[in-house]
Amino acid sequence: MTRETTRRRFLKDTTQTAALTAAVSALGGVHTLAASAQEKVRLGIIGCGGIMTHHVKGLVGRNEAAEITWLCDVDQAQISRMSGFVSSSFQKSAPKRTQKFEEVLADKNVDAVVIATPHHWHAPIALEAMAEGKDVYIEKPISHVYNEGHAIIEASKKYKRVVQQGSQMRNSAVTKKAEKLLKDGIIGEVKVAKAWTAETRNVVKPVPDSVAPSTVNYDRWLGPAPKRPFNKHRFHSTWRMFTDYGNGEIGDDGIHDLDMATWGLGVDSVPKEITARGGRMMLDGHASDYPDNMVVSFEYEDGRLLVYENYPFTAYGIHGFDNGNVFYGTDGYMIFSRRGAFSTFLGPKAKAGPTEGRDIRGQRGYEEHMAEFLNAVRNRDLKTKARAEVAHRSCALVHFGEIAFRTKGRLTFDAKTEQFFDCDEANELLTKKYREPYVLPKV
């Protein structure tokens, strides 16, 4: 919320004494919300696809102290579908509708936006939103290319805006319990973390270009991406397969588990050495720009190691989970999954240790993660669990892994210069070209 908006609400809605009003004014408008934790946060919804359906249904179903003031999507059909989830029992007024996110950001009554567009739109919308005084919940990954992460960090600091990446497991009760065990040293010092995406994938055959649906503003869908004819595979859902809009498997499901790998390993920097390999293992003729399997290792300055694996044939998962982690410590190891579970194995004989327990099993943090964001908007707490700095360190693994795969296979990164050693091709991929007029806003 902007300081001025919050101050206006305070003066309108309360009947406190003049002395109290003066005291609050001296502190600044945002402090007025501390006494009213359930003040409604007015949200703009930008991107009305699959994960946003989950968010909107959750907000309405839990009767959160929020109001959905806008629904925005370049596809009017998506807006119409999403509007059906915003019941009159949740809020009296129906959300406004638009295909232009700029209209949402120009509304001074909007406190925050939830951004769930394809990845290539995340940073441009988020940066403009923060400049307009909005707090931002950005679906993972917050950046399409590495340098966008730095811009989001700078904007959060400059405009004093709350940022929360959609890495909901950061706020799960399962994570909280596992974190205490790790901090207490149950498996000793964690030296290696592993993350994986082990699911089944099928071939998506290329199809001819066609005409965009009449409900879609296709030029705005492309936005900063290169101009191309419409193709149904380069659109809803399957846009993830293409570098123009997404980041492949490692940046889709993989970012969740890479994020938890950095959490379990306890790193607070980006890696120094990156090695990546991948290829076509079985999805011959697949329309994607990305390999169907990938193995990436990230070595940090102090020697700690993080490994990511992605396979397209593993219906059985790894350690029983399609997405998960293992943390290897000097006294044991922990198997952890964002499906809401963990188990520990201790000592030389890997004796079974504590688990998440039946009472919190399966808790994935969606409700708590959104609640932390909404409360941060009310209370001006910029240190959310998935704030920009934290999110950027995890997203860096996505970008470094892809860059190493597409260039030399092995790269060394200098955190001081923010450049790869001896690889101009890799350094060029730290950023990208933006199609006019949809350029990246300057901070």
PLY file of the C-alpha trace (Angstrom):
ply
format ascii 1.0
element vertex 443
property float x
property float y
property float z
element edge 442
property int vertex1
property int vertex2
end_header
0.00 0.00 0.00
1.20 3.51 -0.65
1.79 5.69 2.35
-0.76 8.23 1.15
-3.46 5.66 0.38
-3.07 4.09 3.80
-3.16 7.48 5.51
-6.40 8.40 3.73
-7.98 5.15 4.86
-6.88 5.75 8.42
-8.32 9.27 8.55
-11.56 8.15 6.94
-12.22 4.93 8.79
-11.11 5.66 12.35
-12.35 7.98 15.07
-9.20 8.10 17.12
-8.27 11.21 19.04
-6.44 14.07 17.42
-3.37 13.28 19.50
-3.24 9.70 18.27
-3.78 10.83 14.70
-0.86 13.23 15.00
1.36 10.53 16.45
0.51 8.13 13.65
1.12 10.83 11.05
4.57 11.40 12.49
5.39 7.71 12.13
4.06 7.50 8.58
0.82 6.18 7.12
1.84 2.56 6.84
2.04 2.25 10.61
-1.71 2.68 10.88
-2.17 -0.88 9.71
-0.37 -2.46 12.63
-3.51 -2.17 14.75
-5.70 -3.62 12.01
-4.11 -6.79 10.72
-7.24 -7.65 8.77
-7.46 -4.44 6.75
-8.38 -5.45 3.22
-5.59 -5.43 0.67
-6.78 -4.35 -2.75
-5.29 -6.62 -5.37
-4.81 -6.43 -9.10
-4.68 -9.87 -10.74
-2.40 -9.91 -13.80
-2.41 -13.13 -15.80
-5.50 -15.32 -15.45
-4.09 -18.77 -16.23
-3.67 -21.99 -14.28
-1.72 -21.01 -11.17
-3.73 -17.80 -10.83
-6.87 -19.92 -10.70
-5.35 -21.60 -7.64
-4.54 -18.23 -6.06
-7.94 -16.65 -6.69
-9.84 -19.73 -5.55
-7.68 -19.76 -2.42
-8.26 -16.08 -1.64
-12.01 -16.49 -2.06
-12.27 -19.89 -0.39
-10.37 -18.77 2.70
-12.28 -15.49 2.73
-9.00 -13.61 2.94
-9.05 -9.94 3.95
-8.52 -8.84 0.38
-10.47 -7.37 -2.50
-9.82 -8.33 -6.11
-10.19 -4.98 -7.83
-8.91 -5.90 -11.30
-8.66 -8.94 -13.54
-6.12 -8.49 -16.32
-5.16 -10.81 -19.15
-4.44 -10.40 -22.85
-7.06 -13.10 -23.45
-10.59 -11.92 -22.66
-11.71 -15.53 -22.40
-9.30 -16.05 -19.49
-10.69 -13.00 -17.72
-14.25 -14.23 -18.13
-13.33 -17.64 -16.78
-11.51 -16.13 -13.78
-14.38 -13.78 -12.94
-16.53 -16.80 -12.23
-14.39 -17.60 -9.19
-14.87 -14.18 -7.57
-18.19 -14.68 -5.81
-20.53 -11.94 -4.66
-20.28 -13.36 -1.14
-16.55 -12.60 -1.17
-16.88 -9.01 -2.38
-19.80 -6.80 -3.35
-18.31 -5.21 -6.45
-17.16 -7.27 -9.43
-13.52 -6.74 -10.47
-12.79 -4.36 -13.32
-11.48 -6.01 -16.47
-8.71 -5.07 -18.87
-6.23 -6.49 -21.36
-3.70 -3.79 -20.45
-1.78 -4.17 -17.20
-0.94 -0.47 -17.31
-4.55 0.33 -16.40
-4.23 -1.77 -13.25
-0.99 -0.06 -12.25
-2.41 3.42 -12.87
-5.23 2.79 -10.37
-4.21 4.54 -7.14
-6.64 2.35 -5.21
-4.66 -0.82 -5.98
-2.28 -1.78 -3.15
-0.55 -4.78 -4.71
-0.53 -6.99 -7.78
-0.20 -10.73 -8.25
1.70 -11.47 -11.46
1.27 -14.89 -13.08
2.05 -14.28 -16.73
4.54 -16.19 -18.88
8.08 -15.58 -17.59
9.07 -13.05 -20.25
6.53 -10.60 -18.82
7.38 -11.02 -15.10
10.10 -8.40 -14.72
8.70 -5.70 -17.04
5.35 -5.72 -15.23
6.89 -6.00 -11.75
9.30 -3.11 -12.29
6.58 -0.81 -13.57
4.28 -1.90 -10.73
6.85 -1.03 -8.06
7.52 2.34 -9.71
3.77 2.99 -9.43
3.85 2.19 -5.71
2.47 -1.35 -5.84
3.80 -4.33 -3.90
4.30 -7.44 -6.03
3.72 -11.16 -5.68
5.54 -12.64 -8.68
5.17 -16.23 -9.73
8.41 -18.15 -10.03
10.86 -17.43 -11.50
10.84 -13.69 -10.91
13.21 -13.26 -13.87
13.36 -14.55 -17.43
17.08 -13.74 -17.66
19.65 -13.24 -14.91
20.03 -9.46 -15.04
16.30 -8.93 -14.52
16.74 -10.28 -10.99
19.12 -7.47 -10.11
16.67 -4.92 -11.48
13.89 -6.29 -9.28
16.15 -6.14 -6.21
17.07 -2.53 -7.00
13.43 -1.55 -7.56
12.33 -3.14 -4.28
14.94 -1.10 -2.43
14.41 2.16 -4.33
10.62 2.17 -4.09
10.45 0.33 -0.73
8.13 -2.31 -2.15
7.33 -5.81 -0.89
8.37 -8.61 -3.24
7.33 -12.24 -2.80
8.27 -14.95 -5.29
5.74 -17.77 -5.58
7.99 -20.28 -3.80
5.29 -21.28 -1.35
7.18 -24.13 0.31
9.30 -21.49 2.05
6.30 -20.92 4.34
5.11 -24.50 4.85
4.88 -25.94 8.37
6.83 -28.90 6.99
9.69 -26.59 6.00
9.62 -24.88 9.38
9.99 -28.19 11.21
12.72 -29.41 8.87
14.57 -26.11 9.20
14.74 -26.40 12.98
16.19 -29.89 12.71
18.80 -28.75 10.19
19.77 -25.76 12.34
20.02 -28.02 15.38
22.56 -30.09 13.42
20.65 -33.35 13.21
22.52 -34.36 10.04
25.65 -32.37 10.84
27.00 -29.78 8.43
25.21 -29.89 5.08
27.77 -30.18 2.31
25.73 -31.28 -0.71
22.15 -30.62 -1.81
20.34 -32.37 -4.61
17.18 -31.27 -6.43
15.21 -33.11 -9.05
12.31 -33.06 -11.47
11.48 -36.70 -12.12
8.20 -36.97 -13.99
6.90 -38.39 -17.26
6.75 -36.25 -20.38
5.33 -36.97 -23.83
6.31 -35.73 -27.28
4.51 -32.58 -28.42
4.71 -32.61 -32.21
5.15 -29.30 -34.04
2.05 -27.85 -35.69
1.68 -25.19 -38.40
1.23 -21.55 -37.50
-2.36 -20.34 -37.41
-4.51 -17.36 -36.42
-4.73 -16.16 -32.82
-8.16 -16.51 -31.14
-10.37 -13.43 -31.55
-10.36 -12.92 -27.77
-6.58 -12.41 -27.67
-4.45 -9.32 -28.11
-1.58 -11.30 -29.56
0.89 -8.43 -29.92
0.60 -7.77 -26.17
0.90 -11.50 -25.48
4.25 -11.44 -27.28
5.21 -8.21 -25.53
9.01 -8.00 -25.24
9.48 -11.33 -27.08
10.43 -11.44 -30.77
7.65 -10.98 -33.31
6.37 -14.34 -34.54
3.23 -15.72 -36.18
0.72 -17.26 -33.76
1.23 -20.94 -33.00
-0.96 -22.81 -30.53
2.09 -24.47 -28.94
3.65 -21.07 -28.29
0.62 -20.00 -26.28
-1.35 -21.05 -23.20
0.39 -23.71 -21.07
2.94 -24.95 -23.63
4.73 -21.58 -23.94
7.05 -23.03 -21.29
8.79 -25.09 -23.97
10.23 -22.04 -25.74
13.11 -19.73 -24.81
11.23 -16.62 -25.97
8.75 -16.93 -23.09
9.88 -19.54 -20.57
12.84 -21.35 -19.08
12.16 -25.01 -19.78
11.74 -27.72 -17.16
14.49 -26.34 -14.93
12.66 -22.99 -14.75
9.18 -24.44 -14.40
8.97 -27.25 -11.81
12.73 -27.18 -11.33
12.90 -23.72 -9.78
10.76 -24.87 -6.83
13.24 -27.60 -5.94
16.32 -25.53 -6.71
14.94 -22.91 -4.35
14.56 -25.45 -1.56
18.02 -26.80 -2.35
19.55 -23.38 -1.70
17.50 -23.18 1.50
18.69 -26.57 2.78
22.28 -25.97 1.76
22.17 -22.59 3.50
23.94 -20.63 0.77
23.71 -16.84 0.53
25.55 -16.32 -2.74
25.52 -17.52 -6.33
27.74 -20.43 -7.39
31.20 -20.05 -8.84
31.46 -23.16 -11.05
28.60 -24.46 -13.23
28.60 -27.66 -15.27
25.62 -28.68 -17.41
24.70 -31.40 -19.86
21.44 -32.46 -21.47
19.91 -33.72 -24.68
17.17 -35.76 -26.29
16.94 -38.98 -24.31
13.57 -40.16 -25.59
11.33 -37.28 -26.75
12.42 -37.33 -30.40
10.56 -34.78 -32.52
9.51 -32.77 -29.45
8.61 -29.15 -30.30
10.48 -27.71 -27.32
13.63 -25.56 -27.46
14.86 -27.40 -24.35
16.41 -30.83 -23.72
14.21 -33.56 -22.28
16.81 -34.36 -19.63
19.38 -32.26 -17.84
22.00 -32.63 -15.12
23.57 -29.49 -13.71
26.10 -29.11 -10.88
26.74 -25.85 -9.07
29.86 -25.44 -6.93
30.04 -22.59 -4.43
33.08 -20.61 -3.33
33.46 -22.65 -0.11
33.19 -25.97 -1.95
29.58 -26.79 -1.15
27.81 -28.51 -4.04
24.27 -28.38 -5.42
23.13 -30.84 -8.10
19.96 -30.69 -10.24
18.58 -33.64 -12.23
15.67 -33.75 -14.68
14.37 -36.93 -16.33
11.26 -37.47 -18.53
10.60 -41.19 -17.85
10.54 -41.52 -14.06
6.92 -42.16 -13.12
8.25 -43.62 -9.86
10.10 -40.40 -8.99
13.30 -40.35 -6.96
13.10 -41.51 -3.35
9.36 -41.77 -4.03
8.85 -38.13 -5.03
8.42 -36.56 -8.47
9.94 -33.34 -7.14
12.26 -33.20 -4.18
15.61 -32.77 -2.51
18.24 -34.63 -0.55
20.51 -32.79 1.85
23.72 -34.67 2.62
25.33 -33.77 5.91
28.39 -34.96 7.78
26.21 -37.01 10.19
23.32 -38.12 8.01
20.97 -37.02 5.28
17.45 -35.64 4.84
15.02 -36.45 2.03
12.70 -33.50 1.55
9.83 -32.85 -0.87
7.67 -29.84 -1.59
4.81 -32.33 -1.69
4.88 -31.81 2.08
7.14 -34.45 3.59
10.64 -35.17 4.85
12.54 -37.98 6.51
15.98 -38.22 8.07
18.59 -40.99 8.15
21.30 -40.71 10.75
24.76 -42.07 11.42
26.89 -44.65 9.58
23.98 -47.09 9.40
21.46 -44.50 8.23
19.15 -45.06 11.17
15.67 -43.62 10.59
15.22 -40.30 12.39
12.50 -37.67 12.68
9.96 -37.07 9.90
7.44 -34.31 9.24
4.78 -36.19 11.24
1.25 -37.06 10.28
-0.26 -33.82 11.63
1.41 -31.58 9.02
2.08 -34.09 6.26
1.17 -32.73 2.84
1.18 -29.06 3.83
2.68 -27.12 0.92
2.53 -23.57 2.19
0.18 -21.93 -0.31
-2.06 -20.31 2.29
0.79 -19.27 4.59
2.86 -17.87 1.73
0.08 -15.64 0.45
-0.78 -14.63 4.03
2.81 -13.56 4.64
2.66 -11.40 1.51
-0.67 -9.77 2.44
0.52 -9.06 5.97
3.77 -7.63 4.62
1.73 -5.27 2.43
-0.21 -4.14 5.51
2.77 -3.84 7.85
5.49 -2.78 5.37
7.71 -5.74 6.16
10.07 -6.03 3.19
11.79 -9.18 4.49
9.43 -11.85 3.26
10.79 -15.39 3.03
10.91 -15.25 -0.77
11.95 -11.61 -1.13
13.80 -10.42 -4.21
17.34 -11.17 -2.96
16.41 -14.72 -1.93
14.47 -15.37 -5.12
17.29 -14.06 -7.30
19.83 -16.50 -5.82
17.54 -19.40 -6.71
16.63 -18.05 -10.15
20.33 -17.62 -10.88
20.64 -21.41 -10.87
18.00 -21.68 -13.59
19.75 -19.11 -15.75
23.30 -20.36 -15.13
22.28 -23.94 -15.85
20.68 -23.00 -19.15
23.57 -20.74 -20.14
26.15 -23.44 -19.41
24.11 -25.99 -21.38
23.86 -23.67 -24.39
27.51 -22.61 -24.40
30.67 -24.34 -23.14
29.14 -26.90 -20.79
31.33 -25.67 -17.95
31.53 -22.04 -16.84
33.13 -20.03 -14.07
31.21 -17.04 -12.72
32.80 -14.03 -11.01
30.31 -12.67 -8.47
32.23 -9.39 -8.21
32.09 -8.49 -11.89
28.80 -10.37 -12.48
30.38 -11.97 -15.56
31.50 -15.39 -16.72
35.21 -15.85 -17.26
36.38 -16.16 -20.86
32.97 -16.67 -22.51
31.42 -13.71 -24.29
28.61 -15.90 -25.58
27.60 -16.80 -22.02
27.75 -13.19 -20.85
25.44 -12.14 -23.67
22.83 -14.57 -22.32
22.76 -12.86 -18.91
20.38 -10.41 -20.55
18.32 -10.24 -23.76
16.88 -7.87 -26.34
13.41 -6.47 -25.70
11.03 -5.79 -28.57
9.87 -2.18 -28.83
7.81 -0.70 -27.29
7.82 -3.37 -24.56
11.23 -2.57 -23.10
12.43 -3.21 -19.57
11.66 -0.19 -17.38
14.71 1.54 -15.94
15.11 1.64 -12.16
0 1
1 2
2 3
3 4
4 5
5 6
6 7
7 8
8 9
9 10
10 11
11 12
12 13
13 14
14 15
15 16
16 17
17 18
18 19
19 20
20 21
21 22
22 23
23 24
24 25
25 26
26 27
27 28
28 29
29 30
30 31
31 32
32 33
33 34
34 35
35 36
36 37
37 38
38 39
39 40
40 41
41 42
42 43
43 44
44 45
45 46
46 47
47 48
48 49
49 50
50 51
51 52
52 53
53 54
54 55
55 56
56 57
57 58
58 59
59 60
60 61
61 62
62 63
63 64
64 65
65 66
66 67
67 68
68 69
69 70
70 71
71 72
72 73
73 74
74 75
75 76
76 77
77 78
78 79
79 80
80 81
81 82
82 83
83 84
84 85
85 86
86 87
87 88
88 89
89 90
90 91
91 92
92 93
93 94
94 95
95 96
96 97
97 98
98 99
99 100
100 101
101 102
102 103
103 104
104 105
105 106
106 107
107 108
108 109
109 110
110 111
111 112
112 113
113 114
114 115
115 116
116 117
117 118
118 119
119 120
120 121
121 122
122 123
123 124
124 125
125 126
126 127
127 128
128 129
129 130
130 131
131 132
132 133
133 134
134 135
135 136
136 137
137 138
138 139
139 140
140 141
141 142
142 143
143 144
144 145
145 146
146 147
147 148
148 149
149 150
150 151
151 152
152 153
153 154
154 155
155 156
156 157
157 158
158 159
159 160
160 161
161 162
162 163
163 164
164 165
165 166
166 167
167 168
168 169
169 170
170 171
171 172
172 173
173 174
174 175
175 176
176 177
177 178
178 179
179 180
180 181
181 182
182 183
183 184
184 185
185 186
186 187
187 188
188 189
189 190
190 191
191 192
192 193
193 194
194 195
195 196
196 197
197 198
198 199
199 200
200 201
201 202
202 203
203 204
204 205
205 206
206 207
207 208
208 209
209 210
210 211
211 212
212 213
213 214
214 215
215 216
216 217
217 218
218 219
219 220
220 221
221 222
222 223
223 224
224 225
225 226
226 227
227 228
228 229
229 230
230 231
231 232
232 233
233 234
234 235
235 236
236 237
237 238
238 239
239 240
240 241
241 242
242 243
243 244
244 245
245 246
246 247
247 248
248 249
249 250
250 251
251 252
252 253
253 254
254 255
255 256
256 257
257 258
258 259
259 260
260 261
261 262
262 263
263 264
264 265
265 266
266 267
267 268
268 269
269 270
270 271
271 272
272 273
273 274
274 275
275 276
276 277
277 278
278 279
279 280
280 281
281 282
282 283
283 284
284 285
285 286
286 287
287 288
288 289
289 290
290 291
291 292
292 293
293 294
294 295
295 296
296 297
297 298
298 299
299 300
300 301
301 302
302 303
303 304
304 305
305 306
306 307
307 308
308 309
309 310
310 311
311 312
312 313
313 314
314 315
315 316
316 317
317 318
318 319
319 320
320 321
321 322
322 323
323 324
324 325
325 326
326 327
327 328
328 329
329 330
330 331
331 332
332 333
333 334
334 335
335 336
336 337
337 338
338 339
339 340
340 341
341 342
342 343
343 344
344 345
345 346
346 347
347 348
348 349
349 350
350 351
351 352
352 353
353 354
354 355
355 356
356 357
357 358
358 359
359 360
360 361
361 362
362 363
363 364
364 365
365 366
366 367
367 368
368 369
369 370
370 371
371 372
372 373
373 374
374 375
375 376
376 377
377 378
378 379
379 380
380 381
381 382
382 383
383 384
384 385
385 386
386 387
387 388
388 389
389 390
390 391
391 392
392 393
393 394
394 395
395 396
396 397
397 398
398 399
399 400
400 401
401 402
402 403
403 404
404 405
405 406
406 407
407 408
408 409
409 410
410 411
411 412
412 413
413 414
414 415
415 416
416 417
417 418
418 419
419 420
420 421
421 422
422 423
423 424
424 425
425 426
426 427
427 428
428 429
429 430
430 431
431 432
432 433
433 434
434 435
435 436
436 437
437 438
438 439
439 440
440 441
441 442
